[in-house]
């Protein structure tokens, strides 16, 4: 009887364990199935996420490829001149939107770029109008390496202070200084090639082979009249230019330029050839809020016709101290002397003094006012007002 009871008890326990094992197996299967569903759901979501990422990447790539590397900028300036001529009595009282300029540039890649500058002078151009439409820059620039950068096309000559940097917010006074205007002559551009060499930190050289000036008796051998502006320019005689610039000392810039042209007349028949050499040097020194600029320029022309007119020598200089009172106000004074007939025994030297103020409404917007007095071979005085911008 006892044996029968024990056997029944064991059988009952075994059956109970089997039921429990079966229940646990079923439960495990349910858990596994749930996990499989979760994994499938996660895989589906991951696949959807990957598709969205790929789609986003495609959009970004398409947007990047279509995004332009072209930039647009410009500058302009309106002037009011009120100048009394004490010799002729012909006063100058006029408003003039002197310049409206647009820049267009494009970066092909990190080493090759294009830059251009289109200008409208005196507001309106055309027959019997006062203004002109001029292409002042249009060149390709390429970095061969960290040391050598080349230009090819139409570009500003590497000479003087304002010839390459002449936005109205960058200089004092309503009008550009007469020495660089009449002697250098800014703004001056030519067509050709230029190589910039960064020889050492703060030391650079420029060498250029370009179209040249064209002067003869009809132009009076005045340097400014010789700019051909690369408009079907005579190319019988090229110009060779070299510049050295030193900026290694903080606040100091020293530069000198030499240009040689073997014949300013571009081979014109029945006139004597006129070889010419331009020499310029300038210094800019800034310490805290005080800046002083000084420049000297001279032309030596070897030609009988130029000598007969007293224009075999043309030279000038100016010095300009300025003080930036704060971010908005700056004051300056500038003394200029220049002579386009320095080879003549007559007293033809002109002297001009300007004193005035710049008010920067914004770093790229400036209002200007200055008093002007011209003496020497000329006699006039008055004031100038202006507003300029760049972007």
Secondary structure as UniProt FT lines:
FT   HELIX           2..66
FT   STRAND          70..85
FT   TURN            86..88
FT   STRAND          92..107
FT   STRAND          112..121
FT   TURN            127..128
FT   STRAND          131..143
FT   STRAND          148..156
FT   TURN            162..164
FT   HELIX           168..170
FT   HELIX           178..179
FT   HELIX           180..184
FT   STRAND          189..200
FT   TURN            201..202
FT   STRAND          203..210
FT   HELIX           217..219
FT   TURN            220..221
FT   HELIX           223..226
FT   TURN            229..230
FT   STRAND          239..246
FT   TURN            250..251
FT   STRAND          252..261
FT   TURN            264..267
FT   TURN            269..270
FT   STRAND          275..287
FT   TURN            288..289
FT   STRAND          290..302
FT   HELIX           304..308
FT   TURN            309..310
FT   STRAND          313..324
FT   STRAND          329..339
FT   TURN            340..343
FT   STRAND          350..362
FT   TURN            363..364
FT   STRAND          365..376
FT   STRAND          380..390
//
